[in-house]
Amino acid sequence: MDLSRRSFLAAQGAIAGALLLPGGFLSAVEAATPPAPRLDDWKKVRAQFRLSRDFLHFAGFFIASHPEPVRAAIEGFRRALDENPFLAVEQGMFEGPAQNLQRRVCEDIALYLGGRPEDIALTGNTTMGLALVYHGLSLKPGDEVLTTVHDHVVHHEAIRLSTARNGASVRKIALFEAAASATVDGIIDRIRAAIRPATRVLGITWVHSATGIKLPIRRIADLVQEVNRGRTEADHLLLVVDGVHGIGAVDEPIAQLGCDYFAAGTHKWMFAPRGTGILWATAKNWARLTPTIPTFSDRECFNAWAQNRPVQGPTVAARVCPGGFHAYEHQWAMGAAFRMHQQIGPRRIADRIFELNDRCRRGLAAIPKLKLHTPLDRELSAGINCFEVEGHRPAAIVKALLEQRIISSTSPYAVTYARLSAGLMNTPGEVDRAVAAVKKLAS
Ligand SMILES: Cc1ncc(COP(=O)(O)O)c(C=O)c1O
C-alpha cells in the first residue's frame, strides 16, 4: 500500500487543486509574473532597488533590500497563497518532483553554486545552517572543534550549544595578529600548527564581518585534505564555513571551494528574500549528519513515520531541510535572486564589488589618523571595510555619518570598528562622498 503523503491527501480531495490550476500552480504563477528586466548596466541594476534616495546606503550587506525581480516573484507567490493557501502549498510542496517548488529553487541555486540541486538544504539564515551542522555531527567527548577568535557570535554559539550536549571540546585560535597585515601563508601556517589528532571540525568564516578580511578557503581546504590523508574516514577533519559575506560578493563556485559544509544566509549579498538561506554539502557529508529538525521535504521520512518503521537510507540534504510551514512566498522566490545574479554575471558582480570597495579602502587608507583594518590585497578582501579613526568611537563615527545621511555600521564584536561596505546599489561617486565625509570627520 502506498502510504505517501500525496495518497493521504489525494484521498481527501486535494488533487482537485491540479484541476483548479490548469498546468499546475507553478505555471499559473509564472504566467502572472513580469519578465526579468534587462540588467546590462549598473544604473539599471540600481534601479531594481526601492532603497530610499535620501540616504547613501553603505550597510547593504546587513540585510537585503529586495530588488524588483525578487519582489515580483514574492508577490506572485503571495497572491497565489492568499487566493488558495491549501492548493498552493499542496501543489508546491507535496504533489511530486515536477511541481515541487523547493526543488525548482534548488535547481536555480545549484547553477550558481556549481553543484547538484539535491545537495542543497533550504534554511532560514546562516545561523540555522550552522546549528544544523554542529548539532547534526556525531561529536563525542574527546573530540575537538577548532575555531577562530574572529567568527560571528552565531557560529561560536552553534558550537557552544552543540558541544554542551555532546561533550566535545572547543578551542579558538587567532589566524593573524592584525587583519591588515595578514598573509595567506601566515594563516595557513597557524591553522596547520593548531590542528591536533583530536580535532574533528574546523569552523571558519569566509569573509569576516569583524575586520573585512576574506580567508583563502581553497588553500585551507587543501590543508584539511592533506591532514585527512593520514586519517581514517571516521576520523576525518571536517571544514565548516560560514559563507554569508562571500556568497553573492565573491566569484568562486562554492561547490568547488573544497569545504565540507557551507552555510549562508541568502538575504544579504544575494538579495534573496529576507529569512532565507542555504546549507550545502556533498552526499558523503550529508550522510554524516543526523537531522535536527523534522522535515517536510523528504518523502522517505514521512513514509517511515506512517508505516511505523525506521527511516531507510543515508541522510540527504532534503532530510535536513527544516519542515513546518514557512513564509513560502519568500522561500519559493529565492530562485529569482539566483537567476538575477546569473543574468548579471557572478564575475561582473564580484569585480564591481571589488572595484567599489577597493576605491573605498584606498580612500580611507589615505586619511591621516585613520587605521584601516581590512587588507588591501584582493586575495584577502571582498565587500566589507573596517576602520578606526583616532579619537572617535566607532558608534560616534556611524552617528556622525548618519547625520549626513550616510548609512554605515559598527561591527558587533568584542572589539568593534566602524564599517563602510559598498554593494551593487552604490556608485563610485557615492563611495567618494562617503570617504570624503570620513576624512572631514577625522581632520
Ligand atoms: C559573519 C556572519 N555570520 C553570520 C551572521 C548571521 O547571519 P544570518 O542572519 O544569515 O543568520 C552574520 C550577520 O550579519 C555575520 O556577519
The ligand as an SDF file (V2000), in Angstrom:
LIG
                    3D

 16 16  0  0  0  0  0  0  0  0999 V2000
   29.8750   36.5730    9.6160 C   0  0  0  0  0  0  0  0  0  0  0  0
   28.4140   36.4700    9.9410 C   0  0  0  0  0  0  0  0  0  0  0  0
   27.8670   35.2490   10.1120 N   0  0  0  0  0  0  0  0  0  0  0  0
   26.5700   35.0950   10.4050 C   0  0  0  0  0  0  0  0  0  0  0  0
   25.7340   36.1740   10.5240 C   0  0  0  0  0  0  0  0  0  0  0  0
   24.2770   35.9330   10.8110 C   0  0  0  0  0  0  0  0  0  0  0  0
   23.6210   35.8210    9.5790 O   0  0  0  0  0  0  0  0  0  0  0  0
   22.1350   35.2860    9.4390 P   0  0  0  0  0  0  0  0  0  0  0  0
   21.2250   36.4190    9.7240 O   0  0  0  0  0  0  0  0  0  0  0  0
   22.0400   34.8600    7.9980 O   0  0  0  0  0  0  0  0  0  0  0  0
   21.9680   34.1550   10.3800 O   0  0  0  0  0  0  0  0  0  0  0  0
   26.2320   37.4570   10.3550 C   0  0  0  0  0  0  0  0  0  0  0  0
   25.3460   38.6200   10.5000 C   0  0  0  0  0  0  0  0  0  0  0  0
   25.3550   39.5890    9.8310 O   0  0  0  0  0  0  0  0  0  0  0  0
   27.6080   37.6110   10.0580 C   0  0  0  0  0  0  0  0  0  0  0  0
   28.1520   38.8260    9.8940 O   0  0  0  0  0  0  0  0  0  0  0  0
  1  2  1  0
  2  3  1  0
  2 15  2  0
  3  4  2  0
  4  5  1  0
  5  6  1  0
  5 12  2  0
  6  7  1  0
  7  8  1  0
  8  9  2  0
  8 10  1  0
  8 11  1  0
 12 13  1  0
 12 15  1  0
 13 14  2  0
 15 16  1  0
M  END
$$$$
